[in-house]
Amino acid sequence: DTGVSQDPRHKITKRGQNVTFRCDPISEHNRLYWYRQTLGQGPEFLTYFQNEAQLEKSRLLSDRFSAERPKGSFSTLEIQRTEQGDSAMYLCASNYRGQDEQFFGPGTRLTVL
Amino acid sequence: AQSVTQLDSHVSVSEGTPVLLRCNYSSSYSPSLFWYVQHPNKGLQLLLKYTSAATLVKGINGFEAEFKKSETSFHLTKPSAHMSDAAEYFCVVSEGVLTGTASKLTFGTGTRLQVTL
């Protein structure tokens, strides 16, 4: 089953360090989304790509966050100078352009000490 | 702008009894509506979706939901709860397909379903 995969599944870091997460979407999907889920809340949209183009970014995505999808396949999400408030589950999803439901990966749980 | 309100943060039922998880939405357009389930340490899984076809939508594992435009509701039901149904359930709205923009999903805050013996 080649669903959406994310790596790593868990990351513990110290405040001020940089972290990078990877998402591999379902292979034929051209849209890829990043969401953040904090404890007790539903996921919140961060950004999305259509192929390699980043087409929308949420106001939640501060300038410490950057996302790329260099060849329109996998994507990376980097957080620079992490803060304790960045502790959350980071979820990746993918779908086709024009498809409404999204298919989610298992997420990367970030803990900032 | 689209939004979702899940009316109960926690619901507890006995195994074999009906389940009702309530959801109200707000949307400027005729939205697409979804229910996703999240089991501990697992990814979000789509239970069912409504996209302007039949108002009563059947999903996986015996769940169904009814779209009521007059009440702006999309409640999730199941006739008989099973222990394996214990999880977090999210009501979700999207306007993207109809507006031509990305199908950005807006989630509710979730309802934790507890199933007791």
Interface residues (C-beta under 8 A of the other chain):
Chain A: G3 V4 R31 Y33 Y35 G40 Q41 G42 P43 E44 F45 Y48 Q50 L55 E56 L91 A93 N95 G98 Q99 D100 E101 Q102 F103 F104 G105 P106 G107
Chain B: S32 F34 Y36 N41 K42 G43 L44 Q45 L46 K49 T51 F90 V92 S94 G96 V97 T101 A102 S103 K104 L105 T106 F107 G108 T109 G110
